[in-house]
Amino acid sequence: MNIVVLCGGTSTEREVSLNSGSMVCDALRSIGHNAVLLDVFFGNENKNLLDVSGFDVQAEKEKLQKLSKDVDKVKKERKGFFGENVFEICQQADIVFMALHGSNGEDGKCQAAFDLHGIKYTGDGSVASALAMDKSITKQIFMAQNVSTPKGIWIKKGESTNLSDYGMKIPVVVKASNGGSSVGVVIVKDEKDYDAALKECFALEDTIVIEEFVEGREFSVGVVDGKALPIVEIIPKTGWYDYKNKYLPGATEDVCPAQINEELTKKMQKLAEEACKALGIVTYSRADVLMKKDGSMYCIEVNTLPGMTVTSLVPQEARAMGMEFPQLCEHLINVSMKKYK
């Protein structure tokens, strides 16, 4: 197949996206696909990128990494988001593998534009992507659909942030509504830290989510084609599963399959499947779940374009089923193609 692996962009997760994209591109090329790497924001001057002989994935990644320093400058110089020839190149592909993360990538905007341009892509469509990306909307849907989730509220800038007004108290977790990779997520266990957490999150978004802090073990459950994968437990060596622990090799111990009994395993997998169904997700995603000592479980969010790096969770879960990384990438493409039939 002719495949464009779309990465980069302008979000706080740009570097993670470049890592995901280059790994996916290498993997797809290793099993015979004609795959090329393309930055959604910077594009490529060559309209016929898919015709390039011996495409050098690593060299392209390094070029795009060097361009990262110019993102803010270019954003000021032009009005549009999509880079040079992005639509033209993607229209030549059999499918676009979405290796984007964060805003303007995982939030449904690119998906909507591609739908209008007749471009096929991996992952879910614009609506499910937008719903899952917005933590305030996700929280409302989970509560309405009886998906177990921590008690939470959503507040717009200018509204009261007095927790007692909402029947809540410290400890809480304060989150920017549309952040990713744990950027803009602050655990507040002391009153004196609350105002600083609000300031940090409101600096990123005009809407934030505040939810009760759940003390428990952290798990992740990939869901592909409506079925949950083996569960992985995430055990950070220090602190919690923040941005650093997500992407620094060796910062966490990931146990897959998770060391929990069959009853809890099935319960958690069912919760992950229900969370994805509530958001209208039909292709693939990753649900994050917390479990307390008493076995009660809470889904905190769903990621519609989970990371595909060396430390990412869904590849670990697939490997526990005997599916290596290149085969996983191809499987995600096949599952995604179903929505076009």
N, C-alpha and C positions, 0 to 999 in steps of 0.2 A: 504493500500500500504506500501511497504518497502521503506523508504525515508531516504537518507543521506542529512543532512543539512550541506553544506560545508561553512566554515567560516575561520576567522583568516588571515593567509598569512603574507606577509612581508611589505605591503604598510603603508603609513602614516595613513591609515584608519583602521588599524587592530582592534583597540578597538571598533570602531563603528561596524565593521563586527561581532565581538563576541557578541555584544548586539543584533544586527539584528538576528544572527543565533540562539541564545538561545531563543529569543521571538518566532521565527518561529517554532522552534522545539517543544517548549511547546504547541504552538497553534495547530500544527498538531497532537500531541499526545492527546490533549484534545478532538479531534473529531474522535479518533479511529485509527489513522495511527501509524504504527511502525516506528517512526522517531528517528534518533540518530544524535548527533552533532560531526562533524569531522573537525579538523584543517588541511587545505590543506598543510601547511608547516611542521607541526610536526607529522601529521598522528596519528596512534594508533597501539600499539603492538599487539592488538587483531584483527586478520583477520576476525573473526566472530562477529564483533561489533553489527551487526544487530540482532544477536541471544541473546544478553544480556537481561536478564529479569529485568524489573523495572529500565530501564536506567534513571540515575539521571542527568537531564539536567543542573541544577544549579551547582552541584558538578563538572561536566565536564567543564562548563564555567569558574569556579573559577580556576581549574587546568590550563586551557589554558591561563588565564590572568596572572598567575604566570610565565608561560613560555615566556611571551612577552619580558621580560628583556633579554632573551637568544637569541633573533632573530639574532642580529648582529654577535654574537659569532658563532652560528651554520652556518650562511651564509658563514663565512670564512672557516669553517671546511669541508664543502662538496660542491660539484659542482652542484648537482641537486636541483630543487626547490620543487618537490613533496615529502611529508613526507612518513614515513613508512606505507606500506599497503594501501595507498590512492586509487590506481587504483583497487586493489583487493576488497576493501570494497565497492567502488562505483559501481563496476561491478555487485555486488550482489543486488543492489537496483533497484527498478522499475524506479526511477528517482532521480536525485540529485537536491536538491533545492539550487541554487546558492545565498548564502548570503554573497558573497565576494564584496568588494568595493575597488576601486583604482587599481593601477598597479598590474600586475600578478594575475588578478582576473576579473576585469571588462573590460579589454582591448583585450579580445579575445584569449589570449594565453592558458588559461585553457580550453576554449571551443574547440580550435583546437585539443589539446591533447585528450580530451574526445571523440571527433569525431573519432579520430584514434583508440581509445580503445573501441569503440562501447558503450559508456556510454551516456545515455539520461540525459538531464539537463534542468532546467528552464531558461527562457530568450532567447535572440537571439543568433545566431551563431557567429563564430569567425570574419567574415568580418564586419557585422554591428556593432558588439561590438568594434572592433578596430577603425572603422571610427568615431563612436560617442565619443570614449574616447579621441581621438586626436583633441584638440580644433582647431589646425591650419587646419586640413583636414575638420573638420566640417564647419569651416568658409568658406573654398573654395567651398564646396558642396552647402551650403546655398546660397552663392552669385551666383553660376552657375545655381541653380534651382529656383532662384527668391524667396527664402524664406526670409521674412523680418528679418534682423539681423543688429546690429550696424556695421558701417563701421569699417573695421579692416585690420591689416597686420600681417604677420608671419615672424619672424626674427630668423635666426640661429646664434649661438654664433660666433662672429667674423665679422658679417655683420654690416652695419651702423645702429645705433639706434637713429640717428638724425631725429626727427619727421618731420621736414620741408622737408626732402628728400622724404617723402611719402605723403605730403600734409595734415599732421595732426598737432594738437597742443593740449596742456594741456587744459582741463582735459581729462585724459585717464584712462583706466583700463589695467594693465599689468598682464598677466597670464602665469604661467607655462603651457606648451602645454598639458601635461598629468596628471595634478593634479586633485584631487577630494575633495569634501566636503569643497570647498573654500580654501583649502590649496594651497599656492602659487598664491594667487589673491590679488593684491594691487590696490586700488583706488588712483590715483595721481591727486591732485587738485592744487598742487604748484610745480613750476619748481625745487625747491630745493630738493623735495622728489623723483624726477624721477630716478636719478642714483641709489639710495638705492633700489628702486623697481626693477630695472633691475638686480642688484646684487642678490637680494633675489630670484628672479624667475630663473635666469640663474644658481643659485646654485642647483636648483632642476632638471632642464631640459636644454638640449642644444638648444631647440627651444622654443620660447615664442610667445605669441599672444598679440598684443597691439590693443585695440579697443577704439572707441570714448566712452566717458562716457555719458550714458543716464540717465538723471534725471527723475525718475518716480516711480510709484508704482510697487512692486514686486509680481509676481504671479507664481504659479506652476500648471501644468496641467498634470495629469496622462493620459496615453493613453494605453488602454488595448485592444488587438485584433483589432487595427485600429480605435477604437472609444474613444473619449475623455471623461474623468470622470468630475464630477463637479469641478469647479476651486477653488483653495484656494489662498487667498491673504495673504502674509507674511508681518507682520508689526513688525520689531524689536523694542524693547523698547529703545534701544540705538544703534547708529551706523547703520551697514548694516547687511545683512544675511551672516555673516562669520561663521567660524567653531564653535566658542563659542555659537553664537546665534542659530546655527542649532541644537546643541545637549544638551544645558543646559535647563532643564525644566523651563518654565516660562520666558525665555529670549525674546521670541517673542509672539505676538498675532497672531494666525492663524485663519482667518475668512473663513469658508467654509459652504455653497457656498459663493463665493466672492460677495460683495455688489456692483455689476455692472449690468447695464441694460441688457435685453435679447439680444439686437443687439451686444453689446460689448462682451457678453458671447459667442455667436455663432462665432463671428469673432476670438476670442482668441482660442477657441476650434479648429476651422478650421486651424489656424496657427500651433498649436501643432501637429495636425494630419499630416499636410503637412511637417513639420520638420522631423517627424519620418519616413514618407514615403520616403523623400529625402535620408535618411541614410539607407534605406532598412530594417528598424525595423518592425517586424511583430508580435511580442508577446506582450511585455509590456515595458513601459519606463515612464520617467517623463520629460516633457519639462519645462524649466524655461523661463519666459517671463517678459519683462518690458513694462509698458504702460505709455506714457507721458500724460500730462494734456489734450492735444488735441485729445486723443484717438488713436494715432499712437502706434503700437505695434512692439516689436522686440524680436525674440527668441534668447537667448544668448547661450544655450547649451541644450543637451539632455542626460539624465542619463539612461543607459540601465539596471542597477541593482540598482534602487532607494532604499534608506534606509528603513528598516522595524523595526524601534525602536519605543519607546513610543511617541516620538515627530515627527516622520516621516510624510511626507505629503501625500503620496499615501494612506496609511491606513485611514487618515482623510477624504480623498476624497471618498473612498469606503464607509466609515461609513455614509457619507451624502446621499448615495444611499440606505442605509439600510443594507449594507453588513459588518458584524463584522469581526474582524481580522482573526479568524480561517477560516472563509468562504472565505476571500480574498486570503489567502495562498493557499487554495485548488483550487480556481478559477484560480490563476496564474499557478498552475501545469497543470490544464486541458487545458488552452490556450496554454501552452508551448508544450504539448504533440501533438498538431495538426501538428507541423513541422515534426513529425516522421511518419505521415500517408501518 
